[in-house]
Amino acid sequence: QVQLVESGGGLVQAGGSLRLSCAASGSIFSPNSMGWYRQAPGKQRELVASMSSGGNTNYGDSVKGRFTISRDNAKNTVDLQMNSLKPDDTAVYYCRLISKRLYWGQGTQVTVSS
């Protein structure tokens, strides 16, 4: 059984920063991919950033240059550093792991006030 536990969401003013963390536990196989998706009210879930166990990264267009993903393969953790936050970044952020199958975290709310 794989579990993903997210932390670090909250309320921040526009222009501020937040850091999200996700820790995966259980039977995790390599290679794998860990990353972050987000879903705002009335919108589809979208890619924020992902990173393979080999180090390849992929970012959503709207966050390039502002967000940075990092991970620790030994600890099965993935972090998302979010800078220059905008009100449009307000959403529930979900950690995602692909390791033979797809796993989602429970989500953490990020709210950016203008």
Backbone as numpy.savetxt, mean C-alpha at the origin, in Angstrom:
# Nx Ny Nz CAx CAy CAz Cx Cy Cz
-2.36 -20.44 6.26 -3.21 -19.25 6.26 -2.33 -18.02 6.26
-2.58 -17.12 5.33 -1.81 -15.87 5.23 -2.65 -14.73 5.79
-2.01 -13.90 6.57 -2.68 -12.70 7.10 -1.86 -11.48 6.76
-2.56 -10.40 6.44 -1.94 -9.11 6.18 -2.48 -8.12 7.20
-1.58 -7.45 7.89 -1.98 -6.47 8.90 -1.40 -5.12 8.53
-2.28 -4.16 8.32 -1.87 -2.82 7.91 -1.88 -1.86 9.11
-1.08 -0.83 9.01 -1.07 0.21 10.03 -0.58 1.50 9.40
-0.88 2.61 10.07 -0.31 3.89 9.66 -1.26 4.87 9.02
-2.50 4.49 8.79 -3.43 5.44 8.21 -3.80 6.54 9.19
-4.55 7.51 8.70 -4.98 8.60 9.57 -5.39 9.82 8.80
-5.47 10.93 9.53 -5.89 12.21 8.97 -4.68 13.12 8.87
-4.52 13.75 7.72 -3.38 14.65 7.51 -3.83 15.80 6.63
-3.19 16.94 6.78 -3.51 18.08 5.93 -2.82 17.94 4.57
-3.40 18.59 3.59 -2.81 18.58 2.25 -1.36 19.09 2.33
-0.50 18.40 1.60 0.92 18.72 1.63 1.71 17.93 2.65
1.01 17.23 3.53 1.66 16.46 4.57 2.07 15.08 4.10
2.55 14.30 5.07 3.07 12.96 4.77 2.48 11.93 5.72
2.41 10.72 5.24 2.02 9.55 6.05 2.82 8.36 5.57
2.99 7.41 6.47 3.67 6.18 6.11 2.78 5.01 6.49
2.49 4.16 5.53 1.72 2.96 5.76 2.65 1.76 5.83
2.28 0.82 6.69 3.06 -0.42 6.81 2.12 -1.61 6.73
2.63 -2.69 6.17 1.87 -3.93 6.06 2.81 -5.08 6.39
2.35 -5.95 7.28 3.13 -7.12 7.65 2.36 -8.37 7.27
3.01 -9.25 6.53 2.39 -10.50 6.11 2.93 -11.65 6.96
2.04 -12.54 7.33 2.45 -13.73 8.09 1.77 -14.96 7.50
2.39 -16.12 7.76 1.85 -17.36 7.23 2.75 -17.95 6.17
2.17 -18.79 5.33 2.94 -19.48 4.29 3.08 -18.57 3.06
4.22 -17.93 2.97 4.47 -16.99 1.88 5.61 -17.54 1.03
5.36 -17.64 -0.26 6.33 -18.24 -1.17 6.96 -17.17 -2.04
8.16 -17.45 -2.48 8.85 -16.57 -3.43 8.95 -17.27 -4.77
8.89 -16.50 -5.88 8.71 -15.06 -5.90 7.29 -14.64 -5.56
7.15 -13.39 -5.14 5.85 -12.87 -4.81 5.82 -11.37 -5.09
4.68 -10.78 -4.92 4.52 -9.35 -5.10 3.71 -8.80 -3.94
4.17 -7.70 -3.38 3.42 -7.01 -2.33 3.19 -5.58 -2.78
2.07 -5.04 -2.37 1.80 -3.68 -2.81 0.60 -3.08 -2.13
0.24 -1.90 -2.62 -0.86 -1.12 -2.07 -1.83 -0.73 -3.17
-3.10 -0.88 -2.87 -4.18 -0.39 -3.70 -5.03 0.54 -2.86
-5.85 1.34 -3.50 -6.74 2.21 -2.75 -8.10 2.28 -3.42
-9.09 2.59 -2.60 -10.45 2.72 -3.12 -11.13 3.89 -2.44
-11.50 4.87 -3.24 -12.24 6.03 -2.76 -13.73 5.75 -2.93
-14.58 6.43 -2.17 -16.03 6.20 -2.28 -16.52 6.41 -3.71
-17.26 5.44 -4.22 -17.82 5.54 -5.56 -16.85 5.26 -6.68
-15.62 4.88 -6.34 -14.61 4.62 -7.38 -14.11 3.18 -7.29
-13.50 2.73 -8.38 -12.92 1.40 -8.39 -11.61 1.37 -7.61
-11.27 0.20 -7.13 -9.98 0.03 -6.48 -8.88 0.18 -7.53
-7.84 0.91 -7.18 -6.77 1.19 -8.13 -5.40 0.95 -7.53
-4.46 0.66 -8.41 -3.09 0.45 -7.99 -2.49 1.75 -7.46
-1.83 1.65 -6.32 -1.00 2.75 -5.83 0.46 2.43 -6.14
0.93 1.32 -5.61 2.30 0.90 -5.88 2.45 -0.57 -5.54
3.32 -1.24 -6.27 3.61 -2.64 -5.96 5.09 -2.89 -6.16
5.56 -3.94 -5.52 6.98 -4.28 -5.60 7.13 -5.79 -5.53
7.86 -6.34 -6.48 8.09 -7.78 -6.47 9.19 -8.13 -5.48
9.28 -9.39 -5.14 10.35 -9.83 -4.24 11.71 -9.66 -4.90
11.72 -9.50 -6.22 12.96 -9.25 -6.94 13.33 -7.79 -7.04
12.43 -6.92 -6.56 12.73 -5.49 -6.51 12.11 -4.65 -7.60
11.35 -5.25 -8.49 10.70 -4.46 -9.54 9.51 -3.70 -8.95
9.39 -2.43 -9.31 8.33 -1.60 -8.78 7.39 -1.12 -9.88
6.17 -0.81 -9.46 5.16 -0.29 -10.37 4.32 0.70 -9.59
4.12 1.89 -10.15 3.37 2.95 -9.47 2.18 3.39 -10.31
1.11 3.75 -9.64 0.01 4.40 -10.32 0.45 5.78 -10.79
-0.09 6.22 -11.91 0.34 7.49 -12.50 0.13 8.66 -11.55
-0.94 8.63 -10.77 -1.27 9.78 -9.93 -0.36 9.93 -8.73
0.44 8.93 -8.42 1.29 9.01 -7.22 2.78 9.04 -7.56
3.11 8.90 -8.82 4.52 8.90 -9.20 5.20 10.19 -8.77
6.36 10.05 -8.17 7.12 11.20 -7.70 6.74 11.66 -6.31
5.64 11.14 -5.78 5.20 11.55 -4.43 5.24 10.39 -3.44
4.95 9.20 -3.91 4.91 8.02 -3.04 6.10 7.11 -3.35
6.57 6.43 -2.32 7.67 5.48 -2.49 7.35 4.19 -1.76
7.47 3.09 -2.47 7.23 1.78 -1.86 8.57 1.14 -1.51
8.59 0.42 -0.40 9.77 -0.32 -0.01 9.33 -1.60 0.69
10.19 -2.57 0.71 9.82 -3.81 1.39 11.04 -4.48 1.97
10.76 -5.35 2.95 11.79 -6.16 3.58 11.39 -7.61 3.34
12.07 -8.27 2.43 11.70 -9.64 2.08 11.87 -10.60 3.25
12.87 -10.38 4.06 13.11 -11.28 5.19 11.98 -11.20 6.21
11.38 -10.02 6.36 10.32 -9.83 7.35 8.93 -9.88 6.72
8.87 -9.97 5.39 7.58 -9.95 4.67 6.77 -8.72 5.02
7.42 -7.58 4.96 6.75 -6.32 5.20 6.88 -5.42 3.97
5.90 -4.55 3.81 5.95 -3.56 2.74 5.46 -2.24 3.31
6.18 -1.18 3.00 5.84 0.15 3.47 5.53 1.06 2.29
4.73 2.06 2.55 4.42 3.07 1.55 4.62 4.44 2.18
5.62 5.15 1.73 5.85 6.52 2.17 5.10 7.45 1.25
4.19 8.22 1.81 3.34 9.11 1.01 3.67 10.55 1.37
4.18 11.29 0.42 4.52 12.69 0.61 3.66 13.57 -0.28
3.64 14.86 0.04 2.87 15.83 -0.76 1.45 15.35 -0.99
0.81 14.91 0.08 -0.53 14.35 -0.03 -1.54 15.40 -0.48
-2.51 14.91 -1.25 -3.57 15.76 -1.78 -4.93 15.23 -1.32
-5.94 16.09 -1.30 -7.28 15.59 -0.93 -7.73 14.41 -1.81
-7.30 14.38 -3.07 -7.66 13.27 -3.96 -7.03 11.95 -3.54
-6.08 11.99 -2.64 -5.48 10.75 -2.13 -6.33 10.10 -1.04
-7.37 10.78 -0.63 -8.27 10.24 0.39 -8.92 8.96 -0.10
-8.75 7.88 0.66 -9.27 6.58 0.27 -8.98 5.58 1.37
-9.55 4.39 1.22 -9.12 3.26 2.03 -7.98 2.58 1.27
-6.87 2.39 1.95 -5.69 1.79 1.35 -5.59 0.33 1.79
-5.42 -0.53 0.80 -5.37 -1.96 1.05 -4.01 -2.53 0.68
-3.49 -3.33 1.56 -2.27 -4.08 1.27 -2.65 -5.32 0.46
-1.84 -5.65 -0.53 -2.11 -6.81 -1.37 -0.85 -7.66 -1.50
-1.05 -8.96 -1.41 0.05 -9.92 -1.59 -0.38 -10.93 -2.64
0.51 -11.19 -3.59 0.31 -12.29 -4.52 1.40 -13.31 -4.25
0.98 -14.44 -3.71 1.89 -15.54 -3.40 1.13 -16.82 -3.67
1.21 -17.31 -4.88 0.42 -18.44 -5.39 -1.07 -18.11 -5.51
-1.55 -17.23 -4.68 -2.90 -16.70 -4.81 -2.90 -15.27 -4.29
-4.07 -14.65 -4.37 -4.19 -13.24 -4.02 -4.73 -13.08 -2.60
-4.08 -12.20 -1.85 -4.52 -11.90 -0.49 -4.67 -10.38 -0.34
-5.67 -9.99 0.47 -5.89 -8.58 0.76 -5.87 -8.35 2.27
-5.39 -7.17 2.66 -5.53 -6.74 4.03 -6.90 -6.17 4.26
-7.15 -5.75 5.51 -8.48 -5.27 5.88 -8.70 -3.82 5.48
-7.63 -3.12 5.15 -7.73 -1.72 4.73 -7.48 -0.76 5.86
-6.91 0.39 5.52 -6.68 1.46 6.49 -7.07 2.78 5.83
-7.78 3.60 6.58 -8.30 4.85 6.03 -7.22 5.92 6.02
-7.10 6.59 4.89 -6.26 7.78 4.77 -7.16 8.93 4.34
-7.16 9.99 5.15 -7.96 11.16 4.85 -7.06 12.38 4.78
-7.13 13.08 3.64 -6.32 14.28 3.44 -7.25 15.47 3.37
-7.10 16.37 4.31 -7.97 17.55 4.36 -7.34 18.71 3.58
-8.20 19.52 3.01 -7.71 20.65 2.21 -7.50 21.89 3.05
